Amino acid sequence: MVCLGNICRSPLAEGILKSKTDSQHIFVDSAGTAGYHIGNNPDQRSVAVAKKYGIDISGQRCRKFNYDDFAQFDIIYAMDLSNYYDILALTNDRSEIAKVKLLLEEVALPVREVPDPYYGGTDGFEQVFELINQACDAIAKRLNLP
């Protein structure tokens, strides 16, 4: 799960998908394409909206997306097109390109990108949670097949 700073959207996406999958079989992580907040906790507004739905993301720490992530992960979900293209710029071959997807492509919604709620109020974080939750429901349903 990748966004710009790894403090708002991608920590929520990590926490939401982890809550819906078996950690014995599925490894979920998050990162940012920019290194602004390395080592910091997620934004308190993301922590609060996750907590409202019974998900604790307070222990996460921000990290920067790096080339090694292509080897470690089968799927890399970008929250928006800007980060999608930033990730693609790091790829070296078709197999790496094939791993990169927009998160909201997993569901049929009228929007393609998860908006960045950072400069807005708490309503934006609620909206972002709902969008990510819908996508993670679809991902979990596919990944948890027997």
PyMOL CGO cylinders between C-alpha atoms (Angstrom):
from pymol import cmd
from pymol.cgo import CYLINDER

trace = [
    CYLINDER, 0.00, 0.00, 0.00, 1.67, 3.20, -1.17, 0.3, 1, 1, 1, 1, 1, 1,
    CYLINDER, 1.67, 3.20, -1.17, 0.82, 6.88, -0.91, 0.3, 1, 1, 1, 1, 1, 1,
    CYLINDER, 0.82, 6.88, -0.91, 2.97, 10.00, -0.81, 0.3, 1, 1, 1, 1, 1, 1,
    CYLINDER, 2.97, 10.00, -0.81, 4.05, 10.35, 2.82, 0.3, 1, 1, 1, 1, 1, 1,
    CYLINDER, 4.05, 10.35, 2.82, 2.89, 7.06, 4.36, 0.3, 1, 1, 1, 1, 1, 1,
    CYLINDER, 2.89, 7.06, 4.36, 1.03, 8.87, 7.12, 0.3, 1, 1, 1, 1, 1, 1,
    CYLINDER, 1.03, 8.87, 7.12, -2.62, 9.04, 5.96, 0.3, 1, 1, 1, 1, 1, 1,
    CYLINDER, -2.62, 9.04, 5.96, -3.90, 6.73, 3.24, 0.3, 1, 1, 1, 1, 1, 1,
    CYLINDER, -3.90, 6.73, 3.24, -1.42, 3.87, 3.03, 0.3, 1, 1, 1, 1, 1, 1,
    CYLINDER, -1.42, 3.87, 3.03, -1.31, 3.24, 6.81, 0.3, 1, 1, 1, 1, 1, 1,
    CYLINDER, -1.31, 3.24, 6.81, -5.10, 3.02, 6.74, 0.3, 1, 1, 1, 1, 1, 1,
    CYLINDER, -5.10, 3.02, 6.74, -4.95, 0.64, 3.77, 0.3, 1, 1, 1, 1, 1, 1,
    CYLINDER, -4.95, 0.64, 3.77, -2.37, -1.51, 5.55, 0.3, 1, 1, 1, 1, 1, 1,
    CYLINDER, -2.37, -1.51, 5.55, -4.45, -1.68, 8.72, 0.3, 1, 1, 1, 1, 1, 1,
    CYLINDER, -4.45, -1.68, 8.72, -7.72, -2.32, 6.94, 0.3, 1, 1, 1, 1, 1, 1,
    CYLINDER, -7.72, -2.32, 6.94, -6.37, -5.12, 4.74, 0.3, 1, 1, 1, 1, 1, 1,
    CYLINDER, -6.37, -5.12, 4.74, -4.54, -6.70, 7.68, 0.3, 1, 1, 1, 1, 1, 1,
    CYLINDER, -4.54, -6.70, 7.68, -7.84, -6.76, 9.60, 0.3, 1, 1, 1, 1, 1, 1,
    CYLINDER, -7.84, -6.76, 9.60, -9.47, -8.72, 6.76, 0.3, 1, 1, 1, 1, 1, 1,
    CYLINDER, -9.47, -8.72, 6.76, -6.74, -11.27, 5.97, 0.3, 1, 1, 1, 1, 1, 1,
    CYLINDER, -6.74, -11.27, 5.97, -4.82, -14.04, 7.71, 0.3, 1, 1, 1, 1, 1, 1,
    CYLINDER, -4.82, -14.04, 7.71, -1.39, -12.72, 8.69, 0.3, 1, 1, 1, 1, 1, 1,
    CYLINDER, -1.39, -12.72, 8.69, -0.04, -16.28, 8.62, 0.3, 1, 1, 1, 1, 1, 1,
    CYLINDER, -0.04, -16.28, 8.62, -0.49, -16.30, 4.84, 0.3, 1, 1, 1, 1, 1, 1,
    CYLINDER, -0.49, -16.30, 4.84, -0.69, -12.66, 3.72, 0.3, 1, 1, 1, 1, 1, 1,
    CYLINDER, -0.69, -12.66, 3.72, 1.93, -10.00, 4.48, 0.3, 1, 1, 1, 1, 1, 1,
    CYLINDER, 1.93, -10.00, 4.48, 0.67, -6.43, 4.20, 0.3, 1, 1, 1, 1, 1, 1,
    CYLINDER, 0.67, -6.43, 4.20, 2.85, -3.33, 4.53, 0.3, 1, 1, 1, 1, 1, 1,
    CYLINDER, 2.85, -3.33, 4.53, 2.76, 0.31, 3.55, 0.3, 1, 1, 1, 1, 1, 1,
    CYLINDER, 2.76, 0.31, 3.55, 5.20, 2.95, 2.36, 0.3, 1, 1, 1, 1, 1, 1,
    CYLINDER, 5.20, 2.95, 2.36, 5.40, 6.41, 0.87, 0.3, 1, 1, 1, 1, 1, 1,
    CYLINDER, 5.40, 6.41, 0.87, 7.04, 7.51, -2.35, 0.3, 1, 1, 1, 1, 1, 1,
    CYLINDER, 7.04, 7.51, -2.35, 8.48, 10.53, -0.51, 0.3, 1, 1, 1, 1, 1, 1,
    CYLINDER, 8.48, 10.53, -0.51, 10.66, 10.26, 2.56, 0.3, 1, 1, 1, 1, 1, 1,
    CYLINDER, 10.66, 10.26, 2.56, 9.12, 13.17, 4.48, 0.3, 1, 1, 1, 1, 1, 1,
    CYLINDER, 9.12, 13.17, 4.48, 7.99, 11.20, 7.53, 0.3, 1, 1, 1, 1, 1, 1,
    CYLINDER, 7.99, 11.20, 7.53, 10.35, 8.21, 7.82, 0.3, 1, 1, 1, 1, 1, 1,
    CYLINDER, 10.35, 8.21, 7.82, 10.07, 6.65, 11.28, 0.3, 1, 1, 1, 1, 1, 1,
    CYLINDER, 10.07, 6.65, 11.28, 7.00, 8.67, 12.30, 0.3, 1, 1, 1, 1, 1, 1,
    CYLINDER, 7.00, 8.67, 12.30, 3.64, 7.30, 13.36, 0.3, 1, 1, 1, 1, 1, 1,
    CYLINDER, 3.64, 7.30, 13.36, 0.64, 7.73, 11.07, 0.3, 1, 1, 1, 1, 1, 1,
    CYLINDER, 0.64, 7.73, 11.07, -1.32, 10.98, 11.17, 0.3, 1, 1, 1, 1, 1, 1,
    CYLINDER, -1.32, 10.98, 11.17, -3.50, 11.10, 14.29, 0.3, 1, 1, 1, 1, 1, 1,
    CYLINDER, -3.50, 11.10, 14.29, -6.61, 11.57, 12.15, 0.3, 1, 1, 1, 1, 1, 1,
    CYLINDER, -6.61, 11.57, 12.15, -5.88, 8.27, 10.38, 0.3, 1, 1, 1, 1, 1, 1,
    CYLINDER, -5.88, 8.27, 10.38, -5.24, 6.61, 13.73, 0.3, 1, 1, 1, 1, 1, 1,
    CYLINDER, -5.24, 6.61, 13.73, -8.56, 7.98, 15.04, 0.3, 1, 1, 1, 1, 1, 1,
    CYLINDER, -8.56, 7.98, 15.04, -10.70, 6.88, 12.09, 0.3, 1, 1, 1, 1, 1, 1,
    CYLINDER, -10.70, 6.88, 12.09, -9.12, 3.42, 12.13, 0.3, 1, 1, 1, 1, 1, 1,
    CYLINDER, -9.12, 3.42, 12.13, -9.74, 3.14, 15.88, 0.3, 1, 1, 1, 1, 1, 1,
    CYLINDER, -9.74, 3.14, 15.88, -13.38, 4.13, 15.33, 0.3, 1, 1, 1, 1, 1, 1,
    CYLINDER, -13.38, 4.13, 15.33, -13.71, 0.92, 13.27, 0.3, 1, 1, 1, 1, 1, 1,
    CYLINDER, -13.71, 0.92, 13.27, -11.74, -1.28, 15.66, 0.3, 1, 1, 1, 1, 1, 1,
    CYLINDER, -11.74, -1.28, 15.66, -8.39, -1.16, 13.84, 0.3, 1, 1, 1, 1, 1, 1,
    CYLINDER, -8.39, -1.16, 13.84, -5.20, -0.12, 15.61, 0.3, 1, 1, 1, 1, 1, 1,
    CYLINDER, -5.20, -0.12, 15.61, -2.61, 1.46, 13.31, 0.3, 1, 1, 1, 1, 1, 1,
    CYLINDER, -2.61, 1.46, 13.31, -0.88, 3.49, 16.04, 0.3, 1, 1, 1, 1, 1, 1,
    CYLINDER, -0.88, 3.49, 16.04, 2.17, 1.21, 16.09, 0.3, 1, 1, 1, 1, 1, 1,
    CYLINDER, 2.17, 1.21, 16.09, 2.97, 1.61, 12.39, 0.3, 1, 1, 1, 1, 1, 1,
    CYLINDER, 2.97, 1.61, 12.39, 6.05, 3.59, 11.36, 0.3, 1, 1, 1, 1, 1, 1,
    CYLINDER, 6.05, 3.59, 11.36, 6.42, 5.47, 8.10, 0.3, 1, 1, 1, 1, 1, 1,
    CYLINDER, 6.42, 5.47, 8.10, 8.94, 4.25, 5.58, 0.3, 1, 1, 1, 1, 1, 1,
    CYLINDER, 8.94, 4.25, 5.58, 9.90, 5.16, 2.05, 0.3, 1, 1, 1, 1, 1, 1,
    CYLINDER, 9.90, 5.16, 2.05, 9.07, 2.86, -0.85, 0.3, 1, 1, 1, 1, 1, 1,
    CYLINDER, 9.07, 2.86, -0.85, 12.24, 1.45, -2.40, 0.3, 1, 1, 1, 1, 1, 1,
    CYLINDER, 12.24, 1.45, -2.40, 13.29, -0.75, -5.28, 0.3, 1, 1, 1, 1, 1, 1,
    CYLINDER, 13.29, -0.75, -5.28, 13.62, -3.85, -3.03, 0.3, 1, 1, 1, 1, 1, 1,
    CYLINDER, 13.62, -3.85, -3.03, 9.84, -3.74, -2.53, 0.3, 1, 1, 1, 1, 1, 1,
    CYLINDER, 9.84, -3.74, -2.53, 9.41, -5.15, -6.05, 0.3, 1, 1, 1, 1, 1, 1,
    CYLINDER, 9.41, -5.15, -6.05, 11.14, -8.35, -4.94, 0.3, 1, 1, 1, 1, 1, 1,
    CYLINDER, 11.14, -8.35, -4.94, 9.34, -8.53, -1.60, 0.3, 1, 1, 1, 1, 1, 1,
    CYLINDER, 9.34, -8.53, -1.60, 5.74, -7.97, -2.73, 0.3, 1, 1, 1, 1, 1, 1,
    CYLINDER, 5.74, -7.97, -2.73, 3.48, -9.67, -5.26, 0.3, 1, 1, 1, 1, 1, 1,
    CYLINDER, 3.48, -9.67, -5.26, 1.16, -6.67, -5.59, 0.3, 1, 1, 1, 1, 1, 1,
    CYLINDER, 1.16, -6.67, -5.59, 1.91, -2.99, -4.98, 0.3, 1, 1, 1, 1, 1, 1,
    CYLINDER, 1.91, -2.99, -4.98, -1.17, -0.81, -4.62, 0.3, 1, 1, 1, 1, 1, 1,
    CYLINDER, -1.17, -0.81, -4.62, -0.89, 2.93, -5.23, 0.3, 1, 1, 1, 1, 1, 1,
    CYLINDER, -0.89, 2.93, -5.23, -3.49, 5.23, -3.75, 0.3, 1, 1, 1, 1, 1, 1,
    CYLINDER, -3.49, 5.23, -3.75, -3.46, 7.68, -6.68, 0.3, 1, 1, 1, 1, 1, 1,
    CYLINDER, -3.46, 7.68, -6.68, -2.07, 8.19, -10.17, 0.3, 1, 1, 1, 1, 1, 1,
    CYLINDER, -2.07, 8.19, -10.17, 0.79, 10.44, -9.08, 0.3, 1, 1, 1, 1, 1, 1,
    CYLINDER, 0.79, 10.44, -9.08, 2.19, 7.77, -6.77, 0.3, 1, 1, 1, 1, 1, 1,
    CYLINDER, 2.19, 7.77, -6.77, 1.37, 5.07, -9.33, 0.3, 1, 1, 1, 1, 1, 1,
    CYLINDER, 1.37, 5.07, -9.33, 3.61, 6.79, -11.88, 0.3, 1, 1, 1, 1, 1, 1,
    CYLINDER, 3.61, 6.79, -11.88, 6.33, 7.46, -9.27, 0.3, 1, 1, 1, 1, 1, 1,
    CYLINDER, 6.33, 7.46, -9.27, 6.40, 3.72, -8.50, 0.3, 1, 1, 1, 1, 1, 1,
    CYLINDER, 6.40, 3.72, -8.50, 6.44, 2.79, -12.19, 0.3, 1, 1, 1, 1, 1, 1,
    CYLINDER, 6.44, 2.79, -12.19, 9.45, 5.09, -12.70, 0.3, 1, 1, 1, 1, 1, 1,
    CYLINDER, 9.45, 5.09, -12.70, 11.45, 2.75, -10.45, 0.3, 1, 1, 1, 1, 1, 1,
    CYLINDER, 11.45, 2.75, -10.45, 10.65, -0.42, -12.41, 0.3, 1, 1, 1, 1, 1, 1,
    CYLINDER, 10.65, -0.42, -12.41, 13.16, -2.22, -14.61, 0.3, 1, 1, 1, 1, 1, 1,
    CYLINDER, 13.16, -2.22, -14.61, 11.03, -4.80, -16.40, 0.3, 1, 1, 1, 1, 1, 1,
    CYLINDER, 11.03, -4.80, -16.40, 7.52, -5.96, -17.27, 0.3, 1, 1, 1, 1, 1, 1,
    CYLINDER, 7.52, -5.96, -17.27, 7.24, -8.25, -14.26, 0.3, 1, 1, 1, 1, 1, 1,
    CYLINDER, 7.24, -8.25, -14.26, 7.74, -5.29, -11.93, 0.3, 1, 1, 1, 1, 1, 1,
    CYLINDER, 7.74, -5.29, -11.93, 5.33, -3.11, -13.91, 0.3, 1, 1, 1, 1, 1, 1,
    CYLINDER, 5.33, -3.11, -13.91, 2.69, -5.85, -13.68, 0.3, 1, 1, 1, 1, 1, 1,
    CYLINDER, 2.69, -5.85, -13.68, 2.81, -5.72, -9.87, 0.3, 1, 1, 1, 1, 1, 1,
    CYLINDER, 2.81, -5.72, -9.87, 1.76, -2.06, -9.68, 0.3, 1, 1, 1, 1, 1, 1,
    CYLINDER, 1.76, -2.06, -9.68, -1.97, -1.30, -9.50, 0.3, 1, 1, 1, 1, 1, 1,
    CYLINDER, -1.97, -1.30, -9.50, -4.27, 1.48, -8.41, 0.3, 1, 1, 1, 1, 1, 1,
    CYLINDER, -4.27, 1.48, -8.41, -6.06, 0.37, -5.25, 0.3, 1, 1, 1, 1, 1, 1,
    CYLINDER, -6.06, 0.37, -5.25, -9.50, 1.50, -6.39, 0.3, 1, 1, 1, 1, 1, 1,
    CYLINDER, -9.50, 1.50, -6.39, -9.23, -0.58, -9.57, 0.3, 1, 1, 1, 1, 1, 1,
    CYLINDER, -9.23, -0.58, -9.57, -10.27, -3.46, -7.30, 0.3, 1, 1, 1, 1, 1, 1,
    CYLINDER, -10.27, -3.46, -7.30, -13.82, -2.12, -7.08, 0.3, 1, 1, 1, 1, 1, 1,
    CYLINDER, -13.82, -2.12, -7.08, -16.34, -0.44, -9.36, 0.3, 1, 1, 1, 1, 1, 1,
    CYLINDER, -16.34, -0.44, -9.36, -16.52, 3.09, -7.98, 0.3, 1, 1, 1, 1, 1, 1,
    CYLINDER, -16.52, 3.09, -7.98, -17.06, 6.46, -9.66, 0.3, 1, 1, 1, 1, 1, 1,
    CYLINDER, -17.06, 6.46, -9.66, -13.53, 7.49, -8.59, 0.3, 1, 1, 1, 1, 1, 1,
    CYLINDER, -13.53, 7.49, -8.59, -10.18, 5.94, -9.56, 0.3, 1, 1, 1, 1, 1, 1,
    CYLINDER, -10.18, 5.94, -9.56, -7.99, 7.57, -6.91, 0.3, 1, 1, 1, 1, 1, 1,
    CYLINDER, -7.99, 7.57, -6.91, -8.06, 7.70, -3.13, 0.3, 1, 1, 1, 1, 1, 1,
    CYLINDER, -8.06, 7.70, -3.13, -7.94, 11.45, -2.37, 0.3, 1, 1, 1, 1, 1, 1,
    CYLINDER, -7.94, 11.45, -2.37, -5.27, 12.75, 0.00, 0.3, 1, 1, 1, 1, 1, 1,
    CYLINDER, -5.27, 12.75, 0.00, -7.09, 13.93, 3.15, 0.3, 1, 1, 1, 1, 1, 1,
    CYLINDER, -7.09, 13.93, 3.15, -4.01, 15.53, 4.74, 0.3, 1, 1, 1, 1, 1, 1,
    CYLINDER, -4.01, 15.53, 4.74, -4.98, 19.19, 4.26, 0.3, 1, 1, 1, 1, 1, 1,
    CYLINDER, -4.98, 19.19, 4.26, -8.66, 18.70, 4.98, 0.3, 1, 1, 1, 1, 1, 1,
    CYLINDER, -8.66, 18.70, 4.98, -10.77, 17.93, 8.00, 0.3, 1, 1, 1, 1, 1, 1,
    CYLINDER, -10.77, 17.93, 8.00, -11.85, 14.69, 9.62, 0.3, 1, 1, 1, 1, 1, 1,
    CYLINDER, -11.85, 14.69, 9.62, -14.61, 14.19, 7.01, 0.3, 1, 1, 1, 1, 1, 1,
    CYLINDER, -14.61, 14.19, 7.01, -11.93, 13.49, 4.42, 0.3, 1, 1, 1, 1, 1, 1,
    CYLINDER, -11.93, 13.49, 4.42, -10.43, 10.76, 6.56, 0.3, 1, 1, 1, 1, 1, 1,
    CYLINDER, -10.43, 10.76, 6.56, -13.83, 9.13, 6.94, 0.3, 1, 1, 1, 1, 1, 1,
    CYLINDER, -13.83, 9.13, 6.94, -14.34, 9.24, 3.15, 0.3, 1, 1, 1, 1, 1, 1,
    CYLINDER, -14.34, 9.24, 3.15, -10.86, 7.79, 2.57, 0.3, 1, 1, 1, 1, 1, 1,
    CYLINDER, -10.86, 7.79, 2.57, -11.52, 5.00, 5.07, 0.3, 1, 1, 1, 1, 1, 1,
    CYLINDER, -11.52, 5.00, 5.07, -14.74, 4.05, 3.24, 0.3, 1, 1, 1, 1, 1, 1,
    CYLINDER, -14.74, 4.05, 3.24, -13.06, 3.97, -0.18, 0.3, 1, 1, 1, 1, 1, 1,
    CYLINDER, -13.06, 3.97, -0.18, -10.12, 1.93, 1.05, 0.3, 1, 1, 1, 1, 1, 1,
    CYLINDER, -10.12, 1.93, 1.05, -12.40, -0.39, 3.02, 0.3, 1, 1, 1, 1, 1, 1,
    CYLINDER, -12.40, -0.39, 3.02, -14.42, -1.23, -0.10, 0.3, 1, 1, 1, 1, 1, 1,
    CYLINDER, -14.42, -1.23, -0.10, -11.28, -2.01, -2.08, 0.3, 1, 1, 1, 1, 1, 1,
    CYLINDER, -11.28, -2.01, -2.08, -9.84, -4.09, 0.76, 0.3, 1, 1, 1, 1, 1, 1,
    CYLINDER, -9.84, -4.09, 0.76, -13.08, -6.08, 1.01, 0.3, 1, 1, 1, 1, 1, 1,
    CYLINDER, -13.08, -6.08, 1.01, -12.66, -7.07, -2.65, 0.3, 1, 1, 1, 1, 1, 1,
    CYLINDER, -12.66, -7.07, -2.65, -8.97, -7.88, -2.21, 0.3, 1, 1, 1, 1, 1, 1,
    CYLINDER, -8.97, -7.88, -2.21, -9.57, -9.93, 0.95, 0.3, 1, 1, 1, 1, 1, 1,
    CYLINDER, -9.57, -9.93, 0.95, -12.38, -11.85, -0.68, 0.3, 1, 1, 1, 1, 1, 1,
    CYLINDER, -12.38, -11.85, -0.68, -10.05, -12.82, -3.53, 0.3, 1, 1, 1, 1, 1, 1,
    CYLINDER, -10.05, -12.82, -3.53, -7.03, -13.59, -1.31, 0.3, 1, 1, 1, 1, 1, 1,
    CYLINDER, -7.03, -13.59, -1.31, -8.89, -15.60, 1.30, 0.3, 1, 1, 1, 1, 1, 1,
    CYLINDER, -8.89, -15.60, 1.30, -10.28, -18.14, -1.16, 0.3, 1, 1, 1, 1, 1, 1,
    CYLINDER, -10.28, -18.14, -1.16, -9.95, -21.68, 0.23, 0.3, 1, 1, 1, 1, 1, 1,
]
cmd.load_cgo(trace, "trace")
